[in-house]
Amino acid sequence: MKQKLILIFSLSVVIQGFSQESIQSFSLQEAIDFALTNNRTAKNAARDIEAAKKQKWETTSSGLPQISADIAYQNWLKQQVSLIPAEFFGGNPGEFQDVIFSPKQNVNATATVTQKIFDGSYLVGLQSAKVYLQISKNAKEKTDLEVRKSVIEAYGNVLLAEESVNILQRNVETLEKNVFETTKIYENGLEEQESVDQLQITLSGVSSNLKNVSRLKELAYKMLNITLGLEINHPTTLTDNLEALTAQNIVLALLEADETVENTIDYRIAENDKRAKELLLKLEKSKALPTLNTFVNGGYSAFGNDFDFTSKDQKWFGSSLLGVNLNVPIFSSLGRSAATQRARINLEKAKDDLVETQQRIQLQIASAKSDYQFAIEDYQNKKQNLNLAERIQTKNQTKFFEGIGSSFELRQAQTQLYSAQQEFLQAMLDVINKKAALETVLNSIN
């Protein structure tokens, strides 16, 4: 029995150790770094870069020597017959003799090497492959920016839910104490039933909010896990707190940050799109140029009425061929012209899109700076309002229990305090999120 207890205790310690090790703790920066490696969208963007590199080499290799081999075996089930004049064999003029020229079976083995000498489409394809790779890298950079922003928002939502639960729990404890004390006063005939009812209504509302926020906290953790690239129910803890994180994210120098649009990722993506359209136009034009290719091949053939091709006595006959192929486009019924004009139209559209993107980014930067500045100002305002609401609530609570204040005034002060608490929490979260939004637009992340 003693050994069983020791075994059970040992297993419980091991299981507890494993469960504790499975819990992952993150500061905000640690969460961002983890997500940039493990977020599924970020991983797919990295895979797109690798795919673009492979496509670049695929395009490059098409202009390098190509080697192919062909082996063919033929067995005439009924051999083909040819007719030749009979007089060749001493026969009568005007008569024909049937002759079978080929053996019943034959094998042909050929190897061919081909090489492009000039192809305008190939040259443009090489340039396009480089642009495509750059587009994939830009897409990865934009994805990382969006993932970073999503992590900050998800992390902040968890902190907001945690702080909301803590505040509501304290509010519920305070209200329960107030209801208890007021009930005692009422039972002693020194207070009206309405006072107890007023406090009970407030307690009921705050308790309901606490249950709702507790459920939202669970959802916030699940959303954070998905953003990090973890399993949805993975045990996760956060090491930062909302107020300290807010203080770290008040960086007034960011409001004076450089607004060079050309440094932003959205501008570079639009610029790459224009470059891609330029290459497509160049590709259509190159289709009017001649192409020149060369090839050389060599092979062996063997013939026989029986399958003796693996015999060392089998005779093999070699052959080799060198050739050059020049293809000159002459007339396409204006098809190439239409394709070129279409590519030119798309290029003009890309140029306009680039100008519009530049102006849109300038507006986004100005708007993001305004939102961030307002978030800082609103945070400071809400912090002052919370201090005032706490003082008002404390004063009205004292007056109520001293018998010189009404329950209605106390409930009004409590409601005002609870509203100020939630507004202050939201203001802190807004500072963090608006800073992240501004950094994302500016692409000014270290």
C-alpha positions in Angstrom: 0.0 0.0 0.0 2.9 2.3 0.9 4.5 1.6 -2.5 1.3 2.4 -4.3 1.0 5.8 -2.6 4.6 6.6 -3.4 3.9 5.7 -7.1 0.7 7.8 -7.3 2.5 10.8 -5.7 5.4 10.5 -8.1 3.1 10.3 -11.1 1.1 13.4 -9.9 4.4 15.3 -9.5 5.5 14.3 -13.0 2.1 15.2 -14.5 2.1 18.6 -12.7 5.6 19.3 -14.0 4.6 18.5 -17.6 1.5 20.7 -17.3 3.5 23.6 -15.9 6.1 23.3 -18.7 3.3 23.4 -21.3 2.2 26.8 -20.2 3.9 29.5 -22.2 4.4 33.0 -20.9 4.9 36.0 -23.2 5.8 39.7 -22.9 4.4 41.7 -25.8 7.7 41.7 -27.6 8.1 38.0 -27.0 4.6 37.4 -28.4 5.4 39.4 -31.5 8.7 37.5 -32.1 6.9 34.2 -31.6 4.1 35.0 -34.0 6.5 36.2 -36.7 7.9 32.6 -36.7 4.8 30.5 -35.9 1.8 32.5 -37.2 0.3 30.4 -40.0 -0.1 33.4 -42.4 3.5 34.5 -41.8 4.7 31.0 -42.4 2.8 30.8 -45.7 4.3 34.2 -46.7 7.8 32.8 -46.1 6.9 29.8 -48.2 5.8 32.1 -51.0 9.3 33.6 -51.1 10.8 30.1 -51.4 8.4 29.3 -54.1 9.3 32.5 -55.9 13.0 31.6 -55.7 12.2 28.2 -57.2 10.2 29.9 -60.0 13.1 32.2 -60.7 15.4 29.3 -61.2 12.7 27.5 -63.3 12.7 30.5 -65.6 16.5 30.7 -65.7 16.9 27.0 -66.5 14.7 27.2 -69.5 17.4 29.1 -71.3 20.2 26.7 -70.3 21.0 23.5 -72.3 18.2 21.0 -72.2 19.0 17.2 -72.6 16.4 14.6 -73.3 16.6 10.9 -74.2 14.2 8.7 -76.1 14.2 4.9 -76.5 11.7 3.3 -78.9 11.1 -0.4 -79.5 9.0 -1.6 -82.5 7.7 -5.0 -83.4 5.9 -5.4 -86.7 3.0 -7.7 -86.1 2.6 -7.8 -89.9 5.5 -6.3 -91.8 5.0 -3.6 -94.4 5.4 -4.7 -98.0 6.9 -2.5 -100.8 6.8 -3.1 -104.6 9.7 -2.7 -106.9 10.1 -3.5 -110.6 10.6 -7.2 -111.2 13.2 -6.6 -113.9 15.6 -5.6 -111.1 15.6 -9.3 -110.2 15.7 -10.6 -113.8 11.9 -10.6 -114.2 9.7 -9.4 -117.0 9.4 -5.6 -117.6 6.1 -4.1 -116.3 5.8 -6.6 -113.5 6.5 -5.9 -109.8 8.1 -7.9 -107.0 6.9 -7.5 -103.4 9.8 -6.9 -101.0 10.0 -6.4 -97.2 12.8 -3.9 -96.5 12.7 -3.6 -92.7 13.3 -6.4 -90.2 10.5 -7.5 -88.0 11.9 -5.7 -84.8 14.0 -2.7 -84.2 15.2 -0.5 -81.3 16.1 3.2 -81.6 17.9 5.1 -78.7 18.4 8.9 -79.2 19.8 11.7 -77.0 19.1 15.3 -77.9 20.7 18.6 -76.6 18.8 21.9 -77.3 19.9 25.4 -76.6 18.3 28.8 -77.0 20.5 31.2 -78.8 18.1 34.2 -78.9 14.6 34.6 -77.5 13.3 38.0 -76.4 10.6 36.4 -74.3 13.2 34.5 -72.3 15.1 37.7 -71.5 12.0 39.4 -70.3 11.1 36.3 -68.3 14.3 36.5 -66.4 13.6 40.1 -65.4 10.0 39.2 -64.5 11.2 36.4 -62.2 13.3 38.9 -60.3 10.4 41.2 -59.9 8.1 38.3 -58.8 10.7 37.4 -56.1 10.7 41.0 -54.9 6.9 41.1 -54.9 6.9 38.0 -52.7 9.4 39.6 -50.3 7.3 42.7 -50.1 4.2 40.6 -49.4 6.1 38.9 -46.6 7.1 42.2 -45.1 3.5 43.5 -45.2 2.3 40.2 -43.7 4.8 40.6 -40.8 3.5 44.1 -40.2 -0.1 43.0 -40.1 0.8 40.0 -37.9 2.6 42.3 -35.5 -0.4 44.6 -35.4 -2.8 41.7 -34.9 -0.6 40.4 -32.0 -0.6 43.8 -30.3 -4.4 44.1 -30.6 -5.0 40.5 -29.4 -2.5 40.9 -26.5 -4.1 44.2 -25.5 -7.6 42.6 -25.6 -6.5 39.9 -23.2 -5.0 42.5 -20.8 -8.2 44.6 -21.1 -10.3 41.6 -20.2 -8.0 40.7 -17.3 -8.1 44.2 -15.9 -11.9 44.4 -16.4 -12.4 41.2 -14.5 -10.3 42.4 -11.6 -12.0 45.7 -11.4 -15.5 44.2 -11.6 -14.6 41.6 -8.9 -13.6 44.4 -6.6 -16.7 46.3 -7.4 -18.9 43.3 -6.7 -17.1 42.8 -3.3 -17.7 46.4 -2.4 -21.3 46.3 -3.5 -22.0 43.1 -1.6 -20.5 44.8 1.5 -22.7 47.8 0.9 -25.8 45.7 0.5 -25.1 43.8 3.6 -24.5 46.9 5.7 -27.5 48.7 4.3 -29.7 45.7 5.0 -28.6 45.7 8.6 -29.4 49.4 8.9 -32.8 48.8 7.3 -33.5 46.0 9.7 -32.8 48.4 12.6 -35.3 50.8 11.1 -32.8 53.4 10.2 -33.1 53.1 6.4 -35.8 52.5 3.8 -36.3 49.4 1.7 -35.7 51.5 -1.4 -32.0 52.0 -0.4 -31.5 48.2 -0.3 -33.2 47.8 -3.6 -31.1 50.5 -5.3 -27.9 48.9 -4.2 -29.2 45.4 -5.2 -30.0 46.6 -8.7 -26.5 48.0 -9.0 -25.0 44.7 -7.7 -27.1 42.7 -10.1 -25.9 44.7 -13.1 -22.2 44.6 -12.1 -22.4 40.8 -11.4 -23.9 40.3 -14.9 -21.1 42.3 -16.5 -18.5 40.3 -14.6 -19.9 37.0 -16.0 -19.9 38.4 -19.5 -16.4 39.8 -19.3 -15.1 36.5 -17.8 -16.5 34.7 -20.9 -14.9 37.4 -23.2 -11.6 36.9 -21.4 -11.6 33.2 -22.5 -12.4 34.2 -26.1 -9.6 36.8 -26.0 -7.0 34.2 -25.0 -8.2 31.9 -27.8 -7.9 34.7 -30.3 -4.4 35.4 -29.1 -3.4 31.8 -29.4 -4.6 31.7 -33.0 -2.7 34.9 -33.8 0.5 33.4 -32.2 0.1 30.2 -34.2 -0.7 28.1 -31.1 -3.5 25.6 -30.6 -6.7 27.5 -29.7 -6.9 26.1 -26.1 -3.2 26.3 -25.4 -2.4 27.5 -21.8 -0.9 31.0 -22.2 0.0 33.6 -19.6 1.0 37.3 -20.2 3.8 39.0 -18.3 3.0 42.7 -19.2 0.3 44.7 -17.6 -2.0 47.2 -19.3 -1.0 50.4 -17.5 2.8 49.8 -17.8 2.4 48.9 -21.5 0.4 52.1 -22.1 3.2 54.2 -20.5 5.8 52.5 -22.8 3.7 53.2 -25.8 3.4 57.0 -25.3 6.1 58.1 -27.6 5.5 61.7 -28.6 8.5 61.7 -31.0 6.5 59.3 -33.2 4.1 62.2 -34.0 7.1 63.9 -35.7 8.3 60.8 -37.6 9.4 61.1 -41.2 6.5 60.8 -43.6 8.5 59.6 -46.6 5.9 57.7 -48.6 8.5 55.9 -50.6 9.7 54.0 -47.5 6.3 52.4 -46.8 5.5 48.9 -47.9 2.3 49.7 -49.7 4.1 52.2 -51.9 6.7 49.6 -52.8 4.1 47.1 -53.6 2.4 49.5 -55.9 5.7 50.4 -57.5 6.5 46.7 -58.1 3.1 46.3 -59.7 4.0 49.1 -62.1 7.3 47.5 -62.9 5.5 44.2 -63.5 3.2 45.9 -66.0 6.2 47.4 -67.7 7.7 44.0 -68.2 4.4 42.6 -69.5 4.4 45.3 -72.1 8.0 44.5 -73.0 7.1 40.8 -73.2 4.3 41.5 -75.8 6.7 43.6 -77.8 9.4 40.8 -77.7 7.0 38.4 -79.3 7.5 40.2 -82.6 11.2 39.4 -82.6 12.7 36.2 -84.2 13.8 33.3 -82.1 16.9 31.2 -82.8 17.5 27.8 -81.3 20.0 25.0 -82.0 20.1 21.3 -81.3 22.4 18.3 -81.7 21.4 14.7 -81.2 23.0 11.3 -81.5 21.6 7.8 -81.3 21.9 4.2 -82.2 19.6 1.8 -83.9 19.4 -2.0 -84.1 17.4 -4.3 -86.2 16.5 -8.0 -86.2 13.8 -10.5 -86.8 14.2 -11.8 -83.2 14.6 -10.0 -79.9 18.4 -10.4 -79.7 19.2 -6.7 -78.8 20.8 -7.6 -75.6 23.3 -10.0 -77.3 26.9 -8.8 -77.6 26.8 -9.9 -81.2 24.0 -7.5 -82.0 25.1 -4.8 -84.5 24.2 -1.2 -83.6 24.2 1.6 -86.1 25.0 5.1 -85.0 23.7 8.5 -86.2 24.1 12.1 -85.3 22.4 15.4 -86.4 23.1 19.1 -85.8 20.5 21.7 -86.6 19.5 25.4 -86.2 16.0 26.7 -86.1 15.1 30.3 -86.9 11.5 31.3 -86.4 10.5 34.8 -87.7 7.0 36.1 -86.9 5.6 37.8 -90.0 1.9 38.4 -89.7 -0.5 37.7 -86.8 -3.7 39.4 -88.1 -2.9 42.3 -85.7 -3.2 39.9 -82.7 0.2 40.9 -81.3 -0.6 44.6 -81.8 -3.8 44.2 -79.8 -2.0 42.3 -77.0 0.7 45.1 -76.9 -1.9 47.8 -76.7 -3.7 46.0 -73.9 -0.5 45.7 -72.0 0.2 49.4 -72.5 -3.3 50.2 -71.1 -2.6 48.1 -68.0 0.6 50.0 -67.5 -1.1 53.3 -67.6 -3.6 52.0 -65.0 -0.7 50.9 -62.8 0.9 54.4 -63.0 -2.4 56.0 -61.9 -2.7 53.4 -59.1 0.8 54.3 -57.9 -0.1 58.0 -57.7 -3.3 57.2 -55.9 -1.5 54.9 -53.5 1.0 57.7 -52.7 -1.8 60.1 -51.9 -3.8 57.5 -49.9 -0.7 56.7 -47.8 -0.1 60.4 -47.1 -3.7 60.6 -45.9 -3.4 57.4 -43.8 -0.2 58.7 -42.1 -1.9 62.0 -41.3 -5.0 60.2 -40.0 -3.0 57.7 -38.0 -1.0 60.5 -36.3 -4.2 62.3 -35.5 -5.7 59.2 -34.0 -2.6 58.4 -32.0 -2.4 62.0 -30.6 -6.1 61.9 -29.7 -5.6 58.5 -28.0 -2.8 60.0 -25.8 -4.9 63.0 -24.9 -8.0 60.9 -24.3 -6.0 58.6 -22.0 -4.8 61.5 -19.9 -8.4 62.9 -19.8 -9.9 59.6 -18.8 -7.3 59.1 -16.1 -8.3 62.4 -14.5 -12.0 61.6 -14.9 -11.4 58.3 -13.1 -9.7 60.0 -10.2 -12.7 62.5 -10.0 -15.2 59.6 -10.2 -13.5 57.7 -7.4 -13.5 60.8 -5.2 -17.2 61.5 -5.9 -18.2 57.9 -5.3 -16.2 57.8 -2.0 -17.8 61.1 -0.9 -21.4 59.9 -1.7 -20.8 56.5 0.0 -19.6 58.3 3.2 -22.6 60.7 3.1 -25.0 57.7 2.5 -23.8 55.7 5.5 -23.8 58.8 7.7 -27.4 59.3 6.8 -27.1 62.6 4.9 -27.1 61.2 1.4 -29.7 59.3 -0.6 -29.3 55.9 -2.2 -30.2 57.4 -5.6 -27.2 59.7 -5.3 -24.9 56.9 -4.3 -26.1 54.6 -7.1 -25.6 57.5 -9.6 -22.0 58.0 -8.3 -21.3 54.3 -8.5 -22.6 54.0 -12.1 -20.4 57.0 -13.0 -17.4 55.4 -11.4 -17.9 52.1 -13.2 -18.3 53.9 -16.5 -15.1 55.9 -15.9 -13.2 52.6 -15.1 -14.2 51.0 -18.4 -13.5 54.2 -20.3 -10.0 54.4 -18.7 -9.2 50.8 -19.6 -10.4 51.4 -23.2 -8.3 54.6 -23.4 -5.2 52.6 -22.4 -5.9 50.0 -25.0 -6.5 52.7 -27.7 -3.0 54.2 -27.0 -1.4 50.8 -27.6 -3.5 50.0 -30.7 -3.2 53.5 -32.3 0.6 53.5 -31.9 0.7 50.1 -33.6 -1.5 51.4 -36.4 0.8 54.4 -36.9 3.9 52.3 -36.9 2.3 49.9 -39.4 1.5 52.7 -41.8 4.9 54.4 -41.5 6.7 51.0 -41.6 8.9 52.4 -38.8 9.3 49.3 -36.8 12.8 48.4 -35.4 
